[in-house]
Amino acid sequence: MDSPPQGNMGYRYLQQKFKELTGIDLSAYKDAQMARRLETFLQREKEASFYTLARRLERDGDLLQRLKDYLPINVTEFFRNPDRYQRLREKVIPELRQRYGKLFLWSAGASIGAEAYSLAILLLELGRDGKGTNHQILGTDIDEGALSAAKKGEYPRALLKHVTEAQLASFFEASGKDLFRVRRDVKRLVTYQRHDLLADPYPKGVHLILCRNVVIYFSEEAKEKVYRQMGESLAEGGYLLLGSSESIWQPQRFGLQLVEPFLYQKKMP
Ligand SMILES: C[S@@+](CC[C@H](N)C(=O)[O-])C[C@H]1O[C@@H](n2cnc3c(N)ncnc32)[C@H](O)[C@@H]1O
């Protein structure tokens, strides 16, 4: 019988198994950080090696979920970084609505849907003048489990700390103890699809992309690939919003210009 792979080989084996089970490619993440996290997880679970951990993941769904929760993979909340949403509300969305009317927004790396639904709420609030509720929001993620949760649209209070009481009353309904479900008119604006930013073709003609806290652990090469394709994905004058620790080096390479921290605009002809 083959002996179990050791050391680095065991680590690669775990990456491969994790990809088979979740679709998530840990090798696209910066190696040292990810390896440290996995090492700590290994100790916590009292597993002897990456290889034995990988074998246990195959038959233990709870362990797989614990590992996904432990890696900074699906962390999200409604209106994360509220000041960014404020800028979308005051500047970006009104400008785009003026130019394009009906908008196509993309939450790339949407996780369990809090970001896409936050955009939907924003559009519904801005659309109270009678226009603007026929926009389209696409939420994509590589993780099928996260996408099922997104479609369900049910969240604990902890994820709603930036949701105002008025928003809670208008756009959510209570659903069991301390759980809130987004209402149908919010859900109606959002479509979820599985999409791997490193492998699948990107949608075209997007007016606003939110890609926040997704590429942080990607290698430089993977990031470049993502930003290049996002540049091509945007309509002229469209915007790309990144997370708070993310920036694009020389964005003009991708036809983008920095408007303010974390916000890029595709150049007009
Ligand atoms: C930390 S969450 C960010 C959620 C949301 N954007 C936010 O900032 O609140 C990162 C998400 O990126 C997803 N992800 C990781 N690699 C991906 C890939 N190659 N393609 C698409 N999504 C990916 C993960 O599954 C996870 O749901």
The ligand as an SDF file (V2000), in Angstrom:
LIG
                    3D

 27 29  0  0  0  0  0  0  0  0999 V2000
  -14.8850   36.7400    3.1340 C   0  0  0  0  0  0  0  0  0  0  0  0
  -16.1450   36.3420    1.9740 S   0  0  0  0  0  0  0  0  0  0  0  0
  -16.5720   37.9510    1.3950 C   0  0  0  0  0  0  0  0  0  0  0  0
  -18.0560   38.1720    1.3190 C   0  0  0  0  0  0  0  0  0  0  0  0
  -18.4620   39.5850    0.8910 C   0  0  0  0  0  0  0  0  0  0  0  0
  -17.8930   39.9550   -0.3600 N   0  0  0  0  0  0  0  0  0  0  0  0
  -18.0900   40.5970    1.9550 C   0  0  0  0  0  0  0  0  0  0  0  0
  -17.1040   41.3100    1.8220 O   0  0  0  0  0  0  0  0  0  0  0  0
  -18.8020   40.6790    2.9470 O   0  0  0  0  0  0  0  0  0  0  0  0
  -15.1870   35.6940    0.5910 C   0  0  0  0  0  0  0  0  0  0  0  0
  -16.0100   34.8120   -0.3730 C   0  0  0  0  0  0  0  0  0  0  0  0
  -15.2050   34.5930   -1.5420 O   0  0  0  0  0  0  0  0  0  0  0  0
  -15.5030   33.2980   -2.0250 C   0  0  0  0  0  0  0  0  0  0  0  0
  -14.4450   32.8470   -2.9330 N   0  0  0  0  0  0  0  0  0  0  0  0
  -13.1960   32.3860   -2.6240 C   0  0  0  0  0  0  0  0  0  0  0  0
  -12.5390   32.0330   -3.7320 N   0  0  0  0  0  0  0  0  0  0  0  0
  -13.3780   32.2980   -4.7750 C   0  0  0  0  0  0  0  0  0  0  0  0
  -13.2690   32.1400   -6.1880 C   0  0  0  0  0  0  0  0  0  0  0  0
  -12.1710   31.6620   -6.7470 N   0  0  0  0  0  0  0  0  0  0  0  0
  -14.3290   32.5030   -6.9530 N   0  0  0  0  0  0  0  0  0  0  0  0
  -15.4620   32.9860   -6.3860 C   0  0  0  0  0  0  0  0  0  0  0  0
  -15.6230   33.1560   -5.0610 N   0  0  0  0  0  0  0  0  0  0  0  0
  -14.5990   32.8070   -4.2700 C   0  0  0  0  0  0  0  0  0  0  0  0
  -15.6150   32.4660   -0.7640 C   0  0  0  0  0  0  0  0  0  0  0  0
  -16.3260   31.2690   -1.0000 O   0  0  0  0  0  0  0  0  0  0  0  0
  -16.3300   33.4430    0.1670 C   0  0  0  0  0  0  0  0  0  0  0  0
  -17.7240   33.2280    0.1830 O   0  0  0  0  0  0  0  0  0  0  0  0
  1  2  1  0
  2  3  1  0
  2 10  1  0
  3  4  1  0
  4  5  1  0
  5  6  1  0
  5  7  1  0
  7  8  2  0
  7  9  1  0
 10 11  1  0
 11 12  1  0
 11 26  1  0
 12 13  1  0
 13 14  1  0
 13 24  1  0
 14 15  1  0
 14 23  1  0
 15 16  2  0
 16 17  1  0
 17 18  1  0
 17 23  2  0
 18 19  1  0
 18 20  2  0
 20 21  1  0
 21 22  2  0
 22 23  1  0
 24 25  1  0
 24 26  1  0
 26 27  1  0
M  CHG  2   2   1   9  -1
M  END
$$$$
